[in-house]
Amino acid sequence: MASKARLTTLQGDPDAVNTSTDRPIRPRSSTLDGVDDTFTYTFPANSVTFMRIRTG
């Protein structure tokens, strides 16, 4: 297993609305170090996070 994970997070105010001219909620990329068989991660409030961990 890789020791890093790639994260894509969508986060914003629950009342926020994306429009054609304003995009308060958009994907943000980051990495998480220290990934192992067990690890902890605190997810941001009001968010959806996609975590990509390489295995094998």
C-alpha positions in Angstrom: 0.0 0.0 0.0 1.2 3.5 -0.8 1.9 5.8 2.1 0.1 8.7 0.4 -3.5 9.2 -0.7 -4.8 11.7 -3.2 -7.8 13.7 -2.0 -10.4 15.6 -3.9 -12.8 17.6 -1.7 -15.9 19.5 -2.4 -16.7 21.8 0.6 -18.9 24.8 1.1 -21.8 26.5 3.0 -24.9 24.2 2.9 -26.9 27.1 1.3 -24.2 27.8 -1.4 -25.3 27.4 -5.0 -23.1 27.2 -8.0 -24.2 29.3 -11.0 -22.8 30.0 -14.4 -21.0 33.1 -13.0 -20.2 32.1 -9.4 -18.8 28.8 -8.2 -18.4 28.8 -4.5 -18.2 25.0 -4.4 -15.4 23.5 -6.6 -13.0 20.6 -6.3 -9.9 21.1 -4.3 -7.0 18.6 -4.6 -4.6 17.7 -1.8 -2.5 14.7 -0.5 -2.5 12.9 2.8 0.7 11.4 4.1 1.0 8.5 6.6 -1.6 6.2 5.0 -1.1 2.6 6.3 -3.4 -0.3 7.2 -4.9 2.0 9.8 -4.9 5.8 9.8 -7.1 8.7 10.9 -8.4 11.6 8.8 -10.7 14.4 9.9 -13.1 15.3 7.1 -13.9 19.0 6.7 -17.4 20.1 7.7 -20.1 20.3 5.0 -17.9 18.3 2.5 -17.6 15.3 0.3 -14.1 13.8 0.0 -12.9 11.3 -2.6 -9.8 9.5 -1.3 -7.7 7.6 -3.7 -5.3 5.1 -2.2 -3.1 2.9 -4.3 -3.0 -0.8 -3.3 -1.0 -3.7 -4.4 
